[in-house]
Amino acid sequence: MMPKDLTHRLLVVEDNPGDALLVSEALTEITNYRLSVDEVTSLKQASAALKADAFDGIILDLTLPDSTGIETLSQVRAISNGEPIIVLTGLDAGSGLREEAEQLGAFEFVSKNEMSQLLPRSVHWTLRHKRDAVQHRQFERLVTAIPDAIIVTDRAGIISFVNAAAFDLFGRRGDDLIGGPLGFTVRPGEVSETEIVRDHERRSCEVRVVECEWNSVPAYLVLVRDMTEQKRLSEQLQHAQKMEAVGLMAGGVAHDFNNLLLVMLVYAEMMRDDCAAEDPKRADVIEILHSIDRARALTGQLLAFSRKQPTLPTVLNLSEVVAGMHSMLRRTLPASIEIVTLADNEAWPVMADRGQIEQVLMNLAVNARDALKGGGRFAIEIENEALARTDHGLTPGDYVVMRVADNGSGISPEHLDRIFDPFFTTKERGRGTGLGLATCYGIVAQAGGRLSVESTLGVGTSFLIQLPRTRRQVGTQVDAETEMEGPGGNETILVVEDDHAVMRATTATLKKGGYRLLSAANGDEARRLVERQSDHIDLVLSDVVMPQLGGPEFAEFLTQTRPGVPVVFMTGYSDCPIASENGDIRIANRRAIMKPFRPAELLSVIREALDARPQAVVARS
């Protein structure tokens, strides 16, 4: 029942004053609705009223001054807005008039002889019909607005009703769903998952089912939510979390491994220098050094994957990078593999480490070579792309896209989700470390981009590299690698290192360079040493990651107590951002050297930092 405080408007079209009075008296018997009645006496006036206002119902006499009979109903129906019409007439209903009126859409037919008895009931039914029609339209609007698919089926699974979202989900229109089977089993009270194929694409859906009635018959209300996008985002988040966790582990392994390599490298170089040219042991020591270099490259890959490796970004044109690598790619790939490059001459510049981008291309080329055992096609395509909305974690903006594809054997679907995992490889034992694609992933991510893959067995594999556009001009050098060999000295250096083996190797190198040395096992010990040390300290060489007090925190303390004393950090892995500035690697805006370093590298960096001190500090030495 509608609330009584809601006013319902009726239009009474009656030219006979006496009949109009009888209509008014009959309407007073309706007490469960609040009524507002407008009266007109002709078809012309009825037309003007219907154009000007909206009504909940029309009471219509068929005999008017400007229209008579069934034509009156036809004219009013044509100018009305779908309002229900009650025909009120004194004409003989037995001549088939009632049937004609009903065919023309009359909601009720009341003879004037029975007006007092039948008219109140007819008005009541009319207003209830109006209420039901309004609620039905509201229901339709509500169901249409719901983004989930709503389906009603009978207990046998035959579809009786679908909303617009269901048509979109199934990719169908019209009545080709109504009357057909749902296509999957439903279980009331349970939440289940199903896959729906739309335009050859599988959509992952969540299904909820409740029992209901439809047209007074037991039915099922099926709500289907398309979870494809949410599932993809969830998988991306899980993959990102997994990669982050593995990256932290890889960085930690690299830290410890680099400390071990540093000790090996320093003492191996000392042994080599102590061996005469004709000493047969010299060749053995050099072989050890070669193995250490290969191990350094391996930890470099781990650090690239974990994004802890310093980069030397330069403004690059990827088309020029690919062109410069063509001869190297030609030597890497056999003659049976065709190399095709399709590069946009107007490709936007990007900011990246040229050597690392070349490393990515070489890794992808080697993978393509293994997939093209009988020959084939290796293609590199470069084009500009403007993203209008967030896509797979990339923010809207301009990107340069490099697609590296082959028509080889492809990658099986069960391997695609793990293809960028470190140490995962589909190659036979001994033919790969499983770090190549993981390194590529880390390099591209560190440059602010995204690396993705598509592959079909027997068709080929395509890697997509998306790098953000930079507004700098190509050729702008941001950082340049410099290698200098500096002589030793006699200044006093405080070495802060918690690994005793690294401490001994480092101090041995500096002693060989002629420096006087102080040492501390961590930042807290170094702070106490500085507080009680009366002798002058010319430079501090400190590890970054240490217990109790880390290197950056100790450096801040030193800035307050011994301003002007330079600090050089040494690290194989750091949670602190590693950057480059004018060719120097820096941590916390201080010069840094990456472990494992050669003795000559360390002496060069130390000498350079000492010579860069302000003159006032040097004068106090």
Secondary structure as UniProt FT lines:
FT   TURN            4..5
FT   STRAND          7..13
FT   HELIX           17..27
FT   TURN            28..29
FT   STRAND          34..40
FT   HELIX           43..52
FT   STRAND          57..61
FT   STRAND          63..64
FT   TURN            65..66
FT   STRAND          67..68
FT   HELIX           70..79
FT   STRAND          85..89
FT   HELIX           93..95
FT   HELIX           97..103
FT   TURN            104..105
FT   STRAND          108..111
FT   HELIX           112..114
FT   HELIX           115..145
FT   STRAND          149..154
FT   TURN            155..156
FT   STRAND          158..162
FT   HELIX           164..170
FT   TURN            174..175
FT   TURN            178..179
FT   TURN            188..189
FT   STRAND          191..198
FT   TURN            199..200
FT   STRAND          201..214
FT   TURN            215..216
FT   STRAND          217..226
FT   HELIX           228..274
FT   TURN            277..278
FT   HELIX           280..306
FT   STRAND          314..316
FT   HELIX           318..324
FT   HELIX           326..332
FT   TURN            335..336
FT   STRAND          337..343
FT   TURN            345..346
FT   STRAND          350..352
FT   HELIX           354..371
FT   TURN            373..374
FT   STRAND          376..387
FT   TURN            392..393
FT   STRAND          397..406
FT   HELIX           413..416
FT   TURN            417..420
FT   TURN            422..423
FT   TURN            429..430
FT   HELIX           436..446
FT   TURN            447..448
FT   STRAND          450..456
FT   TURN            457..459
FT   STRAND          460..469
FT   TURN            474..475
FT   STRAND          492..496
FT   HELIX           500..512
FT   TURN            513..514
FT   STRAND          516..520
FT   HELIX           523..532
FT   STRAND          539..543
FT   HELIX           551..561
FT   TURN            563..564
FT   STRAND          567..571
FT   STRAND          578..581
FT   TURN            582..583
FT   STRAND          584..587
FT   TURN            588..589
FT   STRAND          590..594
FT   HELIX           599..611
FT   HELIX           615..619
//
